[in-house]
């Protein structure tokens, strides 16, 4: 549900977005080094530790609970947009 909320809200706000999910079956739609090179920022919505989190080091990132994009999708994007646009 959080993945869908991120995709819907991101696209409605005019962003190109890629959502990686990690679960018992492993990572799906994995974010690559090329994806990160094109990214202005990263939203990490997780309630548990994620694998390979160090690949996001040095990136502008927002970390939040999985529930936040579902309940407060626009606010999540507003927060990272503010950082991207005004540092």
mmCIF file as gemmi writes it, N, C-alpha and C atoms, coordinates in Angstrom:
data_model
loop_
_atom_site.group_PDB
_atom_site.id
_atom_site.type_symbol
_atom_site.label_atom_id
_atom_site.label_alt_id
_atom_site.label_comp_id
_atom_site.label_asym_id
_atom_site.label_entity_id
_atom_site.label_seq_id
_atom_site.pdbx_PDB_ins_code
_atom_site.Cartn_x
_atom_site.Cartn_y
_atom_site.Cartn_z
_atom_site.occupancy
_atom_site.B_iso_or_equiv
_atom_site.pdbx_formal_charge
_atom_site.auth_seq_id
_atom_site.auth_asym_id
_atom_site.pdbx_PDB_model_num
ATOM 1 N N . UNK Axp A 1 ? 0.808 -1.198 0 1 0 ? 1 A 1
ATOM 2 C CA . UNK Axp A 1 ? 0 0 0 1 0 ? 1 A 1
ATOM 3 C C . UNK Axp A 1 ? 0.853 1.265 0 1 0 ? 1 A 1
ATOM 4 N N . UNK Axp A 2 ? 1.949 1.252 0.747 1 0 ? 2 A 1
ATOM 5 C CA . UNK Axp A 2 ? 2.818 2.429 0.766 1 0 ? 2 A 1
ATOM 6 C C . UNK Axp A 2 ? 3.444 2.661 -0.601 1 0 ? 2 A 1
ATOM 7 N N . UNK Axp A 3 ? 3.821 1.578 -1.281 1 0 ? 3 A 1
ATOM 8 C CA . UNK Axp A 3 ? 4.419 1.712 -2.616 1 0 ? 3 A 1
ATOM 9 C C . UNK Axp A 3 ? 3.44 2.374 -3.572 1 0 ? 3 A 1
ATOM 10 N N . UNK Axp A 4 ? 2.184 1.929 -3.55 1 0 ? 4 A 1
ATOM 11 C CA . UNK Axp A 4 ? 1.175 2.527 -4.425 1 0 ? 4 A 1
ATOM 12 C C . UNK Axp A 4 ? 0.932 3.983 -4.069 1 0 ? 4 A 1
ATOM 13 N N . UNK Axp A 5 ? 0.908 4.285 -2.764 1 0 ? 5 A 1
ATOM 14 C CA . UNK Axp A 5 ? 0.693 5.666 -2.332 1 0 ? 5 A 1
ATOM 15 C C . UNK Axp A 5 ? 1.836 6.559 -2.802 1 0 ? 5 A 1
ATOM 16 N N . UNK Axp A 6 ? 3.074 6.078 -2.695 1 0 ? 6 A 1
ATOM 17 C CA . UNK Axp A 6 ? 4.218 6.856 -3.169 1 0 ? 6 A 1
ATOM 18 C C . UNK Axp A 6 ? 4.126 7.092 -4.672 1 0 ? 6 A 1
ATOM 19 N N . UNK Axp A 7 ? 3.796 6.046 -5.423 1 0 ? 7 A 1
ATOM 20 C CA . UNK Axp A 7 ? 3.697 6.183 -6.88 1 0 ? 7 A 1
ATOM 21 C C . UNK Axp A 7 ? 2.596 7.16 -7.272 1 0 ? 7 A 1
ATOM 22 N N . UNK Axp A 8 ? 1.414 7.006 -6.666 1 0 ? 8 A 1
ATOM 23 C CA . UNK Axp A 8 ? 0.288 7.887 -7.013 1 0 ? 8 A 1
ATOM 24 C C . UNK Axp A 8 ? 0.58 9.338 -6.663 1 0 ? 8 A 1
ATOM 25 N N . UNK Axp A 9 ? 1.05 9.569 -5.453 1 0 ? 9 A 1
ATOM 26 C CA . UNK Axp A 9 ? 1.309 10.939 -5.02 1 0 ? 9 A 1
ATOM 27 C C . UNK Axp A 9 ? 2.448 11.552 -5.812 1 0 ? 9 A 1
ATOM 28 N N . UNK Axp A 10 ? 3.506 10.807 -6.015 1 0 ? 10 A 1
ATOM 29 C CA . UNK Axp A 10 ? 4.641 11.319 -6.785 1 0 ? 10 A 1
ATOM 30 C C . UNK Axp A 10 ? 4.241 11.718 -8.189 1 0 ? 10 A 1
ATOM 31 N N . UNK Axp A 11 ? 3.53 10.853 -8.867 1 0 ? 11 A 1
ATOM 32 C CA . UNK Axp A 11 ? 3.103 11.151 -10.238 1 0 ? 11 A 1
ATOM 33 C C . UNK Axp A 11 ? 2.123 12.311 -10.269 1 0 ? 11 A 1
ATOM 34 N N . UNK Axp A 12 ? 1.216 12.384 -9.281 1 0 ? 12 A 1
ATOM 35 C CA . UNK Axp A 12 ? 0.252 13.491 -9.263 1 0 ? 12 A 1
ATOM 36 C C . UNK Axp A 12 ? 0.943 14.831 -9.033 1 0 ? 12 A 1
ATOM 37 N N . UNK Axp A 13 ? 2.131 14.796 -8.427 1 0 ? 13 A 1
ATOM 38 C CA . UNK Axp A 13 ? 2.889 16.026 -8.18 1 0 ? 13 A 1
ATOM 39 C C . UNK Axp A 13 ? 3.914 16.284 -9.284 1 0 ? 13 A 1
ATOM 40 N N . UNK Axp A 14 ? 3.879 15.47 -10.344 1 0 ? 14 A 1
ATOM 41 C CA . UNK Axp A 14 ? 4.739 15.704 -11.502 1 0 ? 14 A 1
ATOM 42 C C . UNK Axp A 14 ? 6.128 15.101 -11.419 1 0 ? 14 A 1
ATOM 43 N N . UNK Axp A 15 ? 6.32 14.146 -10.531 1 0 ? 15 A 1
ATOM 44 C CA . UNK Axp A 15 ? 7.635 13.528 -10.365 1 0 ? 15 A 1
ATOM 45 C C . UNK Axp A 15 ? 7.732 12.212 -11.119 1 0 ? 15 A 1
ATOM 46 N N . UNK Axp A 16 ? 8.919 11.931 -11.628 1 0 ? 16 A 1
ATOM 47 C CA . UNK Axp A 16 ? 9.233 10.583 -12.099 1 0 ? 16 A 1
ATOM 48 C C . UNK Axp A 16 ? 9.666 9.82 -10.859 1 0 ? 16 A 1
ATOM 49 N N . UNK Axp A 17 ? 9.089 8.668 -10.634 1 0 ? 17 A 1
ATOM 50 C CA . UNK Axp A 17 ? 9.354 7.961 -9.384 1 0 ? 17 A 1
ATOM 51 C C . UNK Axp A 17 ? 9.542 6.469 -9.641 1 0 ? 17 A 1
ATOM 52 N N . UNK Axp A 18 ? 10.457 5.882 -8.894 1 0 ? 18 A 1
ATOM 53 C CA . UNK Axp A 18 ? 10.653 4.43 -8.921 1 0 ? 18 A 1
ATOM 54 C C . UNK Axp A 18 ? 10.592 3.954 -7.479 1 0 ? 18 A 1
ATOM 55 N N . UNK Axp A 19 ? 9.798 2.936 -7.235 1 0 ? 19 A 1
ATOM 56 C CA . UNK Axp A 19 ? 9.609 2.429 -5.88 1 0 ? 19 A 1
ATOM 57 C C . UNK Axp A 19 ? 10.151 1.007 -5.791 1 0 ? 19 A 1
ATOM 58 N N . UNK Axp A 20 ? 11.115 0.832 -4.911 1 0 ? 20 A 1
ATOM 59 C CA . UNK Axp A 20 ? 11.646 -0.503 -4.612 1 0 ? 20 A 1
ATOM 60 C C . UNK Axp A 20 ? 10.938 -1.013 -3.371 1 0 ? 20 A 1
ATOM 61 N N . UNK Axp A 21 ? 10.557 -2.276 -3.387 1 0 ? 21 A 1
ATOM 62 C CA . UNK Axp A 21 ? 9.99 -2.89 -2.19 1 0 ? 21 A 1
ATOM 63 C C . UNK Axp A 21 ? 10.905 -4.016 -1.738 1 0 ? 21 A 1
ATOM 64 N N . UNK Axp A 22 ? 10.966 -4.194 -0.428 1 0 ? 22 A 1
ATOM 65 C CA . UNK Axp A 22 ? 11.75 -5.28 0.148 1 0 ? 22 A 1
ATOM 66 C C . UNK Axp A 22 ? 10.85 -6.042 1.1 1 0 ? 22 A 1
ATOM 67 N N . UNK Axp A 23 ? 10.848 -7.343 0.946 1 0 ? 23 A 1
ATOM 68 C CA . UNK Axp A 23 ? 10.024 -8.187 1.804 1 0 ? 23 A 1
ATOM 69 C C . UNK Axp A 23 ? 10.621 -9.564 1.922 1 0 ? 23 A 1
ATOM 70 N N . UNK Axp A 24 ? 9.798 -10.497 2.342 1 0 ? 24 A 1
ATOM 71 C CA . UNK Axp A 24 ? 10.283 -11.862 2.55 1 0 ? 24 A 1
ATOM 72 C C . UNK Axp A 24 ? 10.755 -12.514 1.255 1 0 ? 24 A 1
ATOM 73 N N . UNK Axp A 25 ? 10.285 -12.026 0.123 1 0 ? 25 A 1
ATOM 74 C CA . UNK Axp A 25 ? 10.698 -12.555 -1.183 1 0 ? 25 A 1
ATOM 75 C C . UNK Axp A 25 ? 11.923 -11.82 -1.728 1 0 ? 25 A 1
ATOM 76 N N . UNK Axp A 26 ? 12.481 -10.9 -0.94 1 0 ? 26 A 1
ATOM 77 C CA . UNK Axp A 26 ? 13.632 -10.126 -1.394 1 0 ? 26 A 1
ATOM 78 C C . UNK Axp A 26 ? 13.205 -8.788 -1.965 1 0 ? 26 A 1
ATOM 79 N N . UNK Axp A 27 ? 14.102 -8.153 -2.707 1 0 ? 27 A 1
ATOM 80 C CA . UNK Axp A 27 ? 13.832 -6.832 -3.285 1 0 ? 27 A 1
ATOM 81 C C . UNK Axp A 27 ? 13.145 -6.987 -4.637 1 0 ? 27 A 1
ATOM 82 N N . UNK Axp A 28 ? 12.172 -6.127 -4.87 1 0 ? 28 A 1
ATOM 83 C CA . UNK Axp A 28 ? 11.496 -6.066 -6.164 1 0 ? 28 A 1
ATOM 84 C C . UNK Axp A 28 ? 11.633 -4.656 -6.705 1 0 ? 28 A 1
ATOM 85 N N . UNK Axp A 29 ? 11.806 -4.544 -8.022 1 0 ? 29 A 1
ATOM 86 C CA . UNK Axp A 29 ? 11.955 -3.249 -8.686 1 0 ? 29 A 1
ATOM 87 C C . UNK Axp A 29 ? 13.147 -2.492 -8.085 1 0 ? 29 A 1
ATOM 88 N N . UNK Axp A 30 ? 14.261 -3.19 -7.935 1 0 ? 30 A 1
ATOM 89 C CA . UNK Axp A 30 ? 15.431 -2.66 -7.234 1 0 ? 30 A 1
ATOM 90 C C . UNK Axp A 30 ? 15.953 -1.371 -7.864 1 0 ? 30 A 1
ATOM 91 N N . UNK Axp A 31 ? 16.259 -0.412 -7.021 1 0 ? 31 A 1
ATOM 92 C CA . UNK Axp A 31 ? 16.812 0.869 -7.457 1 0 ? 31 A 1
ATOM 93 C C . UNK Axp A 31 ? 18.291 0.657 -7.771 1 0 ? 31 A 1
ATOM 94 N N . UNK Axp A 32 ? 18.684 1.021 -8.981 1 0 ? 32 A 1
ATOM 95 C CA . UNK Axp A 32 ? 20.049 0.791 -9.461 1 0 ? 32 A 1
ATOM 96 C C . UNK Axp A 32 ? 20.915 2.035 -9.265 1 0 ? 32 A 1
ATOM 97 N N . UNK Axp A 33 ? 22.201 1.875 -9.494 1 0 ? 33 A 1
ATOM 98 C CA . UNK Axp A 33 ? 23.125 3.012 -9.443 1 0 ? 33 A 1
ATOM 99 C C . UNK Axp A 33 ? 22.741 4.054 -10.489 1 0 ? 33 A 1
ATOM 100 N N . UNK Axp A 34 ? 22.292 3.62 -11.662 1 0 ? 34 A 1
ATOM 101 C CA . UNK Axp A 34 ? 21.84 4.565 -12.695 1 0 ? 34 A 1
ATOM 102 C C . UNK Axp A 34 ? 20.614 5.34 -12.232 1 0 ? 34 A 1
ATOM 103 N N . UNK Axp A 35 ? 19.675 4.653 -11.568 1 0 ? 35 A 1
ATOM 104 C CA . UNK Axp A 35 ? 18.498 5.336 -11.025 1 0 ? 35 A 1
ATOM 105 C C . UNK Axp A 35 ? 18.929 6.418 -10.041 1 0 ? 35 A 1
ATOM 106 N N . UNK Axp A 36 ? 19.857 6.071 -9.163 1 0 ? 36 A 1
ATOM 107 C CA . UNK Axp A 36 ? 20.315 7.025 -8.152 1 0 ? 36 A 1
ATOM 108 C C . UNK Axp A 36 ? 21.053 8.202 -8.777 1 0 ? 36 A 1
ATOM 109 N N . UNK Axp A 37 ? 21.781 7.957 -9.846 1 0 ? 37 A 1
ATOM 110 C CA . UNK Axp A 37 ? 22.51 9.039 -10.515 1 0 ? 37 A 1
ATOM 111 C C . UNK Axp A 37 ? 21.548 10.076 -11.092 1 0 ? 37 A 1
ATOM 112 N N . UNK Axp A 38 ? 20.342 9.647 -11.458 1 0 ? 38 A 1
ATOM 113 C CA . UNK Axp A 38 ? 19.347 10.558 -12.031 1 0 ? 38 A 1
ATOM 114 C C . UNK Axp A 38 ? 18.431 11.17 -10.973 1 0 ? 38 A 1
ATOM 115 N N . UNK Axp A 39 ? 18.494 10.672 -9.752 1 0 ? 39 A 1
ATOM 116 C CA . UNK Axp A 39 ? 17.548 11.079 -8.712 1 0 ? 39 A 1
ATOM 117 C C . UNK Axp A 39 ? 17.952 12.389 -8.045 1 0 ? 39 A 1
ATOM 118 N N . UNK Axp A 40 ? 16.946 13.207 -7.765 1 0 ? 40 A 1
ATOM 119 C CA . UNK Axp A 40 ? 17.159 14.419 -6.975 1 0 ? 40 A 1
ATOM 120 C C . UNK Axp A 40 ? 17.091 14.115 -5.486 1 0 ? 40 A 1
ATOM 121 N N . UNK Axp A 41 ? 16.381 13.065 -5.126 1 0 ? 41 A 1
ATOM 122 C CA . UNK Axp A 41 ? 16.225 12.705 -3.728 1 0 ? 41 A 1
ATOM 123 C C . UNK Axp A 41 ? 15.652 11.312 -3.59 1 0 ? 41 A 1
ATOM 124 N N . UNK Axp A 42 ? 15.649 10.831 -2.35 1 0 ? 42 A 1
ATOM 125 C CA . UNK Axp A 42 ? 15.192 9.483 -2.043 1 0 ? 42 A 1
ATOM 126 C C . UNK Axp A 42 ? 14.263 9.551 -0.837 1 0 ? 42 A 1
ATOM 127 N N . UNK Axp A 43 ? 13.147 8.845 -0.928 1 0 ? 43 A 1
ATOM 128 C CA . UNK Axp A 43 ? 12.257 8.671 0.216 1 0 ? 43 A 1
ATOM 129 C C . UNK Axp A 43 ? 12.396 7.225 0.663 1 0 ? 43 A 1
ATOM 130 N N . UNK Axp A 44 ? 12.758 7.034 1.92 1 0 ? 44 A 1
ATOM 131 C CA . UNK Axp A 44 ? 12.845 5.69 2.48 1 0 ? 44 A 1
ATOM 132 C C . UNK Axp A 44 ? 11.695 5.548 3.468 1 0 ? 44 A 1
ATOM 133 N N . UNK Axp A 45 ? 10.675 4.807 3.061 1 0 ? 45 A 1
ATOM 134 C CA . UNK Axp A 45 ? 9.517 4.543 3.918 1 0 ? 45 A 1
ATOM 135 C C . UNK Axp A 45 ? 9.66 3.117 4.434 1 0 ? 45 A 1
ATOM 136 N N . UNK Axp A 46 ? 10.089 2.987 5.678 1 0 ? 46 A 1
ATOM 137 C CA . UNK Axp A 46 ? 10.362 1.654 6.227 1 0 ? 46 A 1
ATOM 138 C C . UNK Axp A 46 ? 10.183 1.668 7.735 1 0 ? 46 A 1
ATOM 139 N N . UNK Axp A 47 ? 9.694 0.56 8.25 1 0 ? 47 A 1
ATOM 140 C CA . UNK Axp A 47 ? 9.569 0.39 9.693 1 0 ? 47 A 1
ATOM 141 C C . UNK Axp A 47 ? 10.573 -0.629 10.229 1 0 ? 47 A 1
ATOM 142 N N . UNK Axp A 48 ? 11.34 -1.214 9.324 1 0 ? 48 A 1
ATOM 143 C CA . UNK Axp A 48 ? 12.396 -2.171 9.687 1 0 ? 48 A 1
ATOM 144 C C . UNK Axp A 48 ? 13.652 -1.799 8.904 1 0 ? 48 A 1
ATOM 145 N N . UNK Axp A 49 ? 14.76 -2.405 9.264 1 0 ? 49 A 1
ATOM 146 C CA . UNK Axp A 49 ? 16.008 -2.14 8.539 1 0 ? 49 A 1
ATOM 147 C C . UNK Axp A 49 ? 15.864 -2.594 7.089 1 0 ? 49 A 1
ATOM 148 N N . UNK Axp A 50 ? 16.449 -1.828 6.176 1 0 ? 50 A 1
ATOM 149 C CA . UNK Axp A 50 ? 16.411 -2.209 4.766 1 0 ? 50 A 1
ATOM 150 C C . UNK Axp A 50 ? 17.796 -2.67 4.329 1 0 ? 50 A 1
ATOM 151 N N . UNK Axp A 51 ? 17.81 -3.523 3.33 1 0 ? 51 A 1
ATOM 152 C CA . UNK Axp A 51 ? 19.073 -4.041 2.8 1 0 ? 51 A 1
ATOM 153 C C . UNK Axp A 51 ? 19.756 -3.002 1.92 1 0 ? 51 A 1
ATOM 154 N N . UNK Axp A 52 ? 21.06 -2.976 1.975 1 0 ? 52 A 1
ATOM 155 C CA . UNK Axp A 52 ? 21.882 -2.106 1.122 1 0 ? 52 A 1
ATOM 156 C C . UNK Axp A 52 ? 21.548 -0.622 1.266 1 0 ? 52 A 1
ATOM 157 N N . UNK Axp A 53 ? 21.197 -0.21 2.456 1 0 ? 53 A 1
ATOM 158 C CA . UNK Axp A 53 ? 20.834 1.193 2.691 1 0 ? 53 A 1
ATOM 159 C C . UNK Axp A 53 ? 22.005 2.132 2.406 1 0 ? 53 A 1
ATOM 160 N N . UNK Axp A 54 ? 23.223 1.621 2.523 1 0 ? 54 A 1
ATOM 161 C CA . UNK Axp A 54 ? 24.402 2.466 2.309 1 0 ? 54 A 1
ATOM 162 C C . UNK Axp A 54 ? 24.469 3.013 0.889 1 0 ? 54 A 1
ATOM 163 N N . UNK Axp A 55 ? 23.769 2.405 -0.051 1 0 ? 55 A 1
ATOM 164 C CA . UNK Axp A 55 ? 23.8 2.93 -1.433 1 0 ? 55 A 1
ATOM 165 C C . UNK Axp A 55 ? 23.145 4.304 -1.522 1 0 ? 55 A 1
ATOM 166 N N . UNK Axp A 56 ? 22.382 4.684 -0.496 1 0 ? 56 A 1
ATOM 167 C CA . UNK Axp A 56 ? 21.738 5.991 -0.472 1 0 ? 56 A 1
ATOM 168 C C . UNK Axp A 56 ? 22.578 7.04 0.259 1 0 ? 56 A 1
ATOM 169 N N . UNK Axp A 57 ? 23.744 6.634 0.781 1 0 ? 57 A 1
ATOM 170 C CA . UNK Axp A 57 ? 24.634 7.586 1.452 1 0 ? 57 A 1
ATOM 171 C C . UNK Axp A 57 ? 25.014 8.695 0.482 1 0 ? 57 A 1
ATOM 172 N N . UNK Axp A 58 ? 25.001 9.907 0.965 1 0 ? 58 A 1
ATOM 173 C CA . UNK Axp A 58 ? 25.346 11.05 0.133 1 0 ? 58 A 1
ATOM 174 C C . UNK Axp A 58 ? 24.178 11.594 -0.67 1 0 ? 58 A 1
ATOM 175 N N . UNK Axp A 59 ? 23.049 10.891 -0.642 1 0 ? 59 A 1
ATOM 176 C CA . UNK Axp A 59 ? 21.854 11.35 -1.355 1 0 ? 59 A 1
ATOM 177 C C . UNK Axp A 59 ? 21.007 12.202 -0.414 1 0 ? 59 A 1
ATOM 178 N N . UNK Axp A 60 ? 20.295 13.142 -0.989 1 0 ? 60 A 1
ATOM 179 C CA . UNK Axp A 60 ? 19.286 13.858 -0.223 1 0 ? 60 A 1
ATOM 180 C C . UNK Axp A 60 ? 18.176 12.855 0.057 1 0 ? 60 A 1
ATOM 181 N N . UNK Axp A 61 ? 17.873 12.61 1.326 1 0 ? 61 A 1
ATOM 182 C CA . UNK Axp A 61 ? 16.873 11.591 1.61 1 0 ? 61 A 1
ATOM 183 C C . UNK Axp A 61 ? 15.968 11.991 2.757 1 0 ? 61 A 1
ATOM 184 N N . UNK Axp A 62 ? 14.771 11.456 2.687 1 0 ? 62 A 1
ATOM 185 C CA . UNK Axp A 62 ? 13.77 11.616 3.73 1 0 ? 62 A 1
ATOM 186 C C . UNK Axp A 62 ? 13.41 10.216 4.199 1 0 ? 62 A 1
ATOM 187 N N . UNK Axp A 63 ? 13.477 9.991 5.495 1 0 ? 63 A 1
ATOM 188 C CA . UNK Axp A 63 ? 13.101 8.694 6.044 1 0 ? 63 A 1
ATOM 189 C C . UNK Axp A 63 ? 11.823 8.859 6.849 1 0 ? 63 A 1
ATOM 190 N N . UNK Axp A 64 ? 10.896 7.919 6.655 1 0 ? 64 A 1
ATOM 191 C CA . UNK Axp A 64 ? 9.614 7.994 7.338 1 0 ? 64 A 1
ATOM 192 C C . UNK Axp A 64 ? 9.064 6.593 7.554 1 0 ? 64 A 1
ATOM 193 N N . UNK Axp A 65 ? 7.988 6.52 8.291 1 0 ? 65 A 1
ATOM 194 C CA . UNK Axp A 65 ? 7.291 5.264 8.514 1 0 ? 65 A 1
ATOM 195 C C . UNK Axp A 65 ? 6.572 4.83 7.243 1 0 ? 65 A 1
ATOM 196 N N . UNK Axp A 66 ? 6.312 3.544 7.119 1 0 ? 66 A 1
ATOM 197 C CA . UNK Axp A 66 ? 5.56 3.021 5.976 1 0 ? 66 A 1
ATOM 198 C C . UNK Axp A 66 ? 4.169 3.652 5.916 1 0 ? 66 A 1
ATOM 199 N N . UNK Axp A 67 ? 3.593 3.966 7.059 1 0 ? 67 A 1
ATOM 200 C CA . UNK Axp A 67 ? 2.245 4.538 7.092 1 0 ? 67 A 1
ATOM 201 C C . UNK Axp A 67 ? 2.201 5.976 6.588 1 0 ? 67 A 1
ATOM 202 N N . UNK Axp A 68 ? 3.295 6.705 6.679 1 0 ? 68 A 1
ATOM 203 C CA . UNK Axp A 68 ? 3.28 8.129 6.327 1 0 ? 68 A 1
ATOM 204 C C . UNK Axp A 68 ? 2.862 8.413 4.887 1 0 ? 68 A 1
ATOM 205 N N . UNK Axp A 69 ? 3.387 7.717 3.883 1 0 ? 69 A 1
ATOM 206 C CA . UNK Axp A 69 ? 2.939 8 2.515 1 0 ? 69 A 1
ATOM 207 C C . UNK Axp A 69 ? 1.456 7.69 2.299 1 0 ? 69 A 1
ATOM 208 N N . UNK Axp A 70 ? 0.937 6.734 3.053 1 0 ? 70 A 1
ATOM 209 C CA . UNK Axp A 70 ? -0.474 6.377 2.928 1 0 ? 70 A 1
ATOM 210 C C . UNK Axp A 70 ? -1.342 7.465 3.546 1 0 ? 70 A 1
ATOM 211 N N . UNK Axp A 71 ? -0.985 7.909 4.736 1 0 ? 71 A 1
ATOM 212 C CA . UNK Axp A 71 ? -1.79 8.888 5.47 1 0 ? 71 A 1
ATOM 213 C C . UNK Axp A 71 ? -1.492 10.327 5.069 1 0 ? 71 A 1
ATOM 214 N N . UNK Axp A 72 ? -0.234 10.611 4.776 1 0 ? 72 A 1
ATOM 215 C CA . UNK Axp A 72 ? 0.207 11.994 4.566 1 0 ? 72 A 1
ATOM 216 C C . UNK Axp A 72 ? 1.054 12.128 3.306 1 0 ? 72 A 1
ATOM 217 N N . UNK Axp A 73 ? 0.623 11.53 2.208 1 0 ? 73 A 1
ATOM 218 C CA . UNK Axp A 73 ? 1.424 11.487 0.986 1 0 ? 73 A 1
ATOM 219 C C . UNK Axp A 73 ? 1.922 12.838 0.521 1 0 ? 73 A 1
ATOM 220 N N . UNK Axp A 74 ? 1.028 13.822 0.46 1 0 ? 74 A 1
ATOM 221 C CA . UNK Axp A 74 ? 1.452 15.143 0 1 0 ? 74 A 1
ATOM 222 C C . UNK Axp A 74 ? 2.47 15.763 0.945 1 0 ? 74 A 1
ATOM 223 N N . UNK Axp A 75 ? 2.279 15.585 2.245 1 0 ? 75 A 1
ATOM 224 C CA . UNK Axp A 75 ? 3.214 16.156 3.216 1 0 ? 75 A 1
ATOM 225 C C . UNK Axp A 75 ? 4.602 15.526 3.09 1 0 ? 75 A 1
ATOM 226 N N . UNK Axp A 76 ? 4.657 14.23 2.823 1 0 ? 76 A 1
ATOM 227 C CA . UNK Axp A 76 ? 5.947 13.554 2.635 1 0 ? 76 A 1
ATOM 228 C C . UNK Axp A 76 ? 6.673 14.172 1.445 1 0 ? 76 A 1
ATOM 229 N N . UNK Axp A 77 ? 5.962 14.333 0.334 1 0 ? 77 A 1
ATOM 230 C CA . UNK Axp A 77 ? 6.588 14.908 -0.853 1 0 ? 77 A 1
ATOM 231 C C . UNK Axp A 77 ? 6.919 16.383 -0.66 1 0 ? 77 A 1
ATOM 232 N N . UNK Axp A 78 ? 6.063 17.126 0.04 1 0 ? 78 A 1
ATOM 233 C CA . UNK Axp A 78 ? 6.367 18.536 0.308 1 0 ? 78 A 1
ATOM 234 C C . UNK Axp A 78 ? 7.662 18.663 1.095 1 0 ? 78 A 1
ATOM 235 N N . UNK Axp A 79 ? 7.88 17.772 2.052 1 0 ? 79 A 1
ATOM 236 C CA . UNK Axp A 79 ? 9.094 17.833 2.874 1 0 ? 79 A 1
ATOM 237 C C . UNK Axp A 79 ? 10.343 17.611 2.035 1 0 ? 79 A 1
ATOM 238 N N . UNK Axp A 80 ? 10.338 16.616 1.175 1 0 ? 80 A 1
ATOM 239 C CA . UNK Axp A 80 ? 11.545 16.368 0.373 1 0 ? 80 A 1
ATOM 240 C C . UNK Axp A 80 ? 11.688 17.414 -0.723 1 0 ? 80 A 1
ATOM 241 N N . UNK Axp A 81 ? 10.579 17.894 -1.275 1 0 ? 81 A 1
ATOM 242 C CA . UNK Axp A 81 ? 10.656 18.968 -2.276 1 0 ? 81 A 1
ATOM 243 C C . UNK Axp A 81 ? 11.281 20.219 -1.672 1 0 ? 81 A 1
ATOM 244 N N . UNK Axp A 82 ? 10.917 20.513 -0.438 1 0 ? 82 A 1
ATOM 245 C CA . UNK Axp A 82 ? 11.483 21.673 0.26 1 0 ? 82 A 1
ATOM 246 C C . UNK Axp A 82 ? 12.999 21.528 0.374 1 0 ? 82 A 1
ATOM 247 N N . UNK Axp A 83 ? 13.461 20.348 0.744 1 0 ? 83 A 1
ATOM 248 C CA . UNK Axp A 83 ? 14.901 20.097 0.854 1 0 ? 83 A 1
ATOM 249 C C . UNK Axp A 83 ? 15.59 20.207 -0.501 1 0 ? 83 A 1
ATOM 250 N N . UNK Axp A 84 ? 14.971 19.657 -1.53 1 0 ? 84 A 1
ATOM 251 C CA . UNK Axp A 84 ? 15.563 19.701 -2.87 1 0 ? 84 A 1
ATOM 252 C C . UNK Axp A 84 ? 15.656 21.136 -3.37 1 0 ? 84 A 1
ATOM 253 N N . UNK Axp A 85 ? 14.594 21.894 -3.162 1 0 ? 85 A 1
ATOM 254 C CA . UNK Axp A 85 ? 14.525 23.247 -3.713 1 0 ? 85 A 1
ATOM 255 C C . UNK Axp A 85 ? 15.237 24.303 -2.878 1 0 ? 85 A 1
ATOM 256 N N . UNK Axp A 86 ? 15.356 24.055 -1.577 1 0 ? 86 A 1
ATOM 257 C CA . UNK Axp A 86 ? 15.913 25.095 -0.707 1 0 ? 86 A 1
ATOM 258 C C . UNK Axp A 86 ? 17.03 24.608 0.203 1 0 ? 86 A 1
ATOM 259 N N . UNK Axp A 87 ? 17.357 23.319 0.103 1 0 ? 87 A 1
ATOM 260 C CA . UNK Axp A 87 ? 18.449 22.755 0.896 1 0 ? 87 A 1
ATOM 261 C C . UNK Axp A 87 ? 18.314 23.033 2.324 1 0 ? 87 A 1
